[in-house]
Amino acid sequence: MRFPAEPFRIKVVEPLRRVSLEERARLIREAGLNIFAVPADSIYVDLLTDSGTSAMSDRQWAGLMVGDESYAGSRNFFHFEKTVREIFGYRHIIPTHQGRVAENLLFSTVLKPGDIVPNNIHFDTTRANVEHQGAEAVDLVIDEGLDPGIQHPFKGNLDPAKLDRVIHERGREHVPLVMITVTNNSGGGQPVSLANVRRVREVCERHRVPLFFDACRFAENSWFVQQREAGQQNKSVAEIAREMFAHGDGCTMSAKKDGLVNIGGFVALNNPDWADRITNLLILVEGFPTYGGLAGRDLEAMSIGLREVLDEDYLAFRIGQVAELGGLLDKAGVPIVKPVGGHAVYLDAPAAIRVSRAVARRLALPRLRDPRGRGRESHVRAQGPGERRDEVPEARAGAARDPAPRVHHASHPLRRRGRDRAVQEAREPEGAPHRVRSAGAAALHRAPRGTERRGRARDARNTGPALTPNRPLRPAGSCRRNACPR
Ligand SMILES: Cc1ncc(COP(=O)(O)O)c(C=O)c1O
């Protein structure tokens, strides 16, 4: 093991049940090859997301017991407010029950139709909330951030020259704010450097546009800065976070990631007028400003989690574990986005499709005399045991290519590229359906620990659904307290 051992002891366990190959095949078929529709109870190793899946610490659980559920003025809110102010440095702290609500409240308040929001790459809920206001979400990540194979320490950086140009072209009056997502989830969990934040800030100041962060994985980003950015090694992760946020005017946060809780989020900002308007909307859609859609106990767990996530031993373990998984996949020839992201390993889907297609061809060679032909061979492999090709409706084939249709993900730049390439490949005469060619990769996502090896391989060929391009792979049983990343 090349990453540090867990800096925690596990004292609660949740029993899991083994699911037979036949049952898994049936469940996947019943779910129409959509992994989001498979009941979680029947998944032995669930690598879907880190979002809200953290196991809470003993102190967080103890925090639940001191929850003050008063309608107004709960002591947990004041604790939460103090914590967020200390870490993020912003004046007005508005709790919400998820990150997307924080986005919705902010954008409903500050955007109007025709506006644009520049970002390195918008996460899909962020993009959807921008577009819901009739505004345009513009992705301005550096060029390296769009190439899965290029090694770069800060592939999440926003290109300041592109930003400057876009603000000039569209007019400052149509840019109510600029955002930076740390780490850049939709670009492969890639970090943003402090130097880049400074340069973006300069551009924003020149045009008098506020800068906000999508802060979901702020601790992870700060850890990368400490590890990779010249001159930052002697600062603590907390100091780096504080410095980064000091260049901004506010942030939205899903605490289901680096807040280490199962539910929670917030908007934090300095502008008192925006804060008033957001708070009024909060009362309308979430709740009173001292609980914002959460219970007092949730606020307490969030305050504790936000401090605990800054533990550098924990971050070294969590990020190291992801790097280890990425290294193993890379060694095994699975095409991944490089460098390995902070919270997940991302498949380079178009390349994975090419690799699995080559493997499929080789597997098909001995069957060339089979009148069903090569393409047919692939179709057979796409099916569950005992299922005939003509039993798989075309609608399901679509679901297999895109097992988890999510808001606007088609317009995601990396995904768009992947899709263009995939479409091109699909036009080639001998092309097998995507679900077949990415089945091997899907198996990595789904293979249950303890399953007999051959069964696992067979399962992979026969029943594994294709991954959505860039769907992250997470290490099994992962992260602190099992959390694994989205
Ligand atoms: C970068 C980023 N922003 C925003 C969100 C939305 O947060 P939530 O799921 O709490 O609404 C997510 C969730 O995965 C995310 O990764």
The ligand as a Gaussian input file, in Angstrom:
#p B3LYP/6-31G(d) Opt

LIG

0 1
 C      -18.924000      20.555000      -7.836000
 C      -20.338000      20.349000      -7.377000
 N      -21.156000      21.398000      -7.261000
 C      -22.433000      21.269000      -6.829000
 C      -22.948000      20.021000      -6.517000
 C      -24.396000      19.908000      -6.070000
 O      -24.477000      19.574000      -4.714000
 P      -25.755000      18.786000      -4.122000
 O      -25.712000      17.422000      -4.664000
 O      -25.570000      18.854000      -2.627000
 O      -26.974000      19.536000      -4.544000
 C      -22.125000      18.897000      -6.632000
 C      -22.654000      17.552000      -6.329000
 O      -22.104000      16.542000      -6.695000
 C      -20.786000      19.064000      -7.080000
 O      -19.941000      18.021000      -7.186000

